[in-house]
Structure formats: C-alpha cells, structure tokens
C-alpha cells in the first residue's frame, strides 16, 4: 500500500469545491459500471449525499492518459477518481460503510484498502463504537480485504441482494 500512498490521495468530498460536480459525475459513472442496476446508488446518489452524517471519500490518482509536463506536478484537473467509499454514522454506537468500489483497471493496487482504512478512521474520529457493512460472499477479494482489515462475519443475510443472493453482514469494533 505504500506505493499507493504516494500515487493517490484520499479526499473527502467537499460539495462547495468547484471540482465536486465532476467528482460526483465520475463516481456515478463508476457506480453504474460496477454494480448491477438494483444495487446501484447512481439514481439516488445526490439524495444519499444529503443524508445527515453521510460522508463520501474518494481516491484521486494521476490520470492514466499521457499528459505533457511533469507528471508529479499533476493538477486536480489531471487526476482521475479511481475509487470511492460512502459511509454513514447514524449514531455514536454504529456506522455503516454503504459503498466501496474501485475501477477495475485500478484494482489490486491498494486503493480499496486505503479507502477502507480512511472510512474506518473517519468513523473513529466521530467516536463510533462499531462499523458494519454488507458484502456479497461471492466477491472473494472484497471479503478478504474486509477480513484483513479486521472485520468479522456477524451473520448471513438471506436474500439481501436478490431472492437467491445473500450477503455477509460484517462488523469491526473500534
């Protein structure tokens, strides 16, 4: 993950920032490509962001498109959103990570782990006692990432995603 730390930045979305609209558009496009329609927040994304105690963080890395000049001096406009995480701190007792996704071309580079740890740290700063999430057991890489970070399976939620598609409910005590 050290290579990612120097190649990408984890940022919290500031809706007032001039770049916020482009970041949200990038995330909505990513959401549509990665998640099945019935699991995607793309249609309700703006409403989700308005929810109280909801945070959106994203990983911004130098664009993969060749640019002129020094790549190390890339501006915000030359960065691409390579992943994002959304979490809600409903109470001081429990928070939920509702989304975590990384572009397919940027997976296995540490972005998911960096986003997960940043989301957990955001919950810790808010003095949350437990963080939970749901994950499809068939997404082995995601399950392994969550276990590596310290999440444990609490239960299998039958039919969570669809009639024959269950989810693991996982948690981490902080």
C-alpha positions in Angstrom: 0.0 0.0 0.0 3.0 2.4 0.4 3.2 2.8 -3.4 -0.5 3.9 -3.5 0.0 6.4 -0.7 2.5 8.3 -2.9 0.5 7.8 -6.1 -3.0 8.6 -4.9 -4.7 10.9 -2.4 -7.7 10.1 -0.3 -10.0 13.1 -0.2 -13.4 13.8 1.4 -15.9 15.3 -1.0 -16.5 19.0 -0.3 -19.7 19.8 -2.1 -18.7 23.5 -2.2 -15.4 22.8 -4.1 -15.5 23.7 -7.8 -14.4 20.2 -8.8 -17.2 18.5 -6.7 -19.6 18.2 -9.7 -17.0 16.4 -11.8 -16.1 14.1 -9.0 -19.7 13.1 -8.4 -20.2 12.6 -12.1 -17.1 10.3 -12.2 -18.4 8.3 -9.2 -21.9 7.9 -10.6 -20.4 6.6 -13.9 -18.2 4.2 -11.9 -21.2 3.1 -9.8 -23.2 2.3 -13.0 -20.4 0.2 -14.4 -19.5 -1.7 -11.3 -22.8 -2.5 -9.6 -25.9 -4.2 -11.0 -28.8 -1.7 -11.6 -30.7 -2.8 -8.5 -27.6 -2.4 -6.3 -26.5 0.9 -7.7 -27.0 4.2 -6.0 -26.5 6.1 -9.3 -30.1 7.3 -9.5 -30.2 8.4 -5.8 -26.6 9.4 -5.3 -27.3 13.1 -4.7 -30.0 12.2 -2.2 -27.6 9.9 -0.4 -25.1 12.7 -0.1 -27.7 14.9 1.5 -28.3 12.4 4.3 -27.2 13.6 7.7 -23.9 12.2 8.9 -23.0 10.7 5.5 -19.5 11.1 4.2 -18.0 10.3 0.7 -14.3 9.8 0.3 -12.5 9.1 -2.9 -9.1 8.1 -4.2 -7.7 10.5 -6.7 -4.6 9.5 -8.7 -2.7 10.9 -11.6 -4.7 10.3 -14.8 -3.6 7.3 -16.9 -3.9 9.5 -20.0 -0.5 10.8 -21.1 0.0 14.4 -20.4 2.6 17.0 -21.2 4.9 18.3 -18.5 5.9 16.8 -15.2 3.5 14.0 -14.1 4.5 14.7 -10.5 3.0 18.2 -10.8 -0.4 17.0 -12.0 -3.2 19.4 -11.2 -6.6 18.4 -9.8 -7.9 18.5 -13.4 -5.4 15.8 -14.4 -6.4 13.5 -11.6 -8.9 10.7 -12.0 -11.3 9.3 -9.4 -10.1 5.6 -9.1 -12.3 4.6 -6.2 -14.7 5.8 -3.5 -16.3 4.9 -0.3 -19.5 6.1 1.3 -20.3 5.7 5.0 -23.0 6.9 7.4 -22.6 7.4 11.1 -26.2 7.0 12.2 -25.4 7.1 15.9 -22.3 7.1 18.1 -22.8 3.4 18.5 -22.7 2.2 14.9 -21.7 3.4 11.4 -22.3 1.6 8.1 -20.0 1.6 5.1 -22.6 1.6 2.4 -20.4 1.6 -0.7 -16.7 0.9 -1.5 -15.7 0.5 -5.1 -12.5 0.8 -7.2 -12.2 1.0 -11.0 -11.4 -2.4 -12.4 -8.2 -1.1 -14.1 -7.0 0.2 -10.7 -7.8 -2.9 -8.5 -5.1 -4.8 -6.6 -3.1 -1.6 -6.2 -4.1 -0.8 -2.6 -6.8 1.8 -3.4 -9.6 -0.3 -1.8 -7.6 -0.9 1.4 -6.7 2.8 1.6 -10.3 3.8 1.2 -11.5 1.3 3.7 -9.0 2.4 6.3 -9.8 6.1 5.7 -13.5 5.3 6.2 -12.8 3.4 9.4 -10.6 6.3 10.6 -13.4 8.8 9.8 -15.7 6.7 12.0 -13.1 6.5 14.7 -12.8 10.3 14.7 -16.6 10.5 15.2 -16.1 8.2 18.2 -18.2 5.4 16.6 -18.0 2.1 18.5 -18.8 -0.3 15.7 -18.6 -0.2 11.9 -20.7 -2.6 9.8 -21.1 -3.4 6.2 -22.7 -5.9 3.8 -20.8 -7.8 1.2 -21.7 -10.5 -1.4 -20.0 -13.7 -0.3 -19.2 -14.3 -4.0 -16.9 -11.2 -4.0 -14.0 -13.1 -2.6 -11.5 -10.3 -3.0 -13.8 -7.9 -1.1 -14.4 -10.4 1.7 -10.6 -11.0 2.0 -10.0 -7.2 2.2 -12.5 -6.7 4.9 -11.2 -9.7 6.9 -7.6 -8.4 6.5 -8.7 -5.0 7.9 -10.3 -6.7 11.0 -13.9 -7.1 10.0 -15.7 -10.3 11.2 -18.8 -12.0 9.7 -21.7 -11.4 12.1 -24.4 -13.2 10.0 -25.5 -14.2 6.6 -28.5 -12.2 5.5 -30.6 -14.4 3.3 -31.9 -12.7 0.1 -30.2 -9.4 0.9 -29.3 -8.6 -2.8 -31.9 -10.7 -4.5 -34.0 -13.8 -3.7 -31.1 -16.2 -4.1 -28.3 -13.8 -3.4 -27.3 -13.5 0.2 -24.9 -11.1 1.9 -22.5 -11.4 4.8 -23.1 -8.7 7.5 -19.6 -7.9 8.8 -18.5 -5.7 11.6 -15.5 -4.2 13.3 -15.4 -2.9 16.8 -13.4 0.3 17.2 
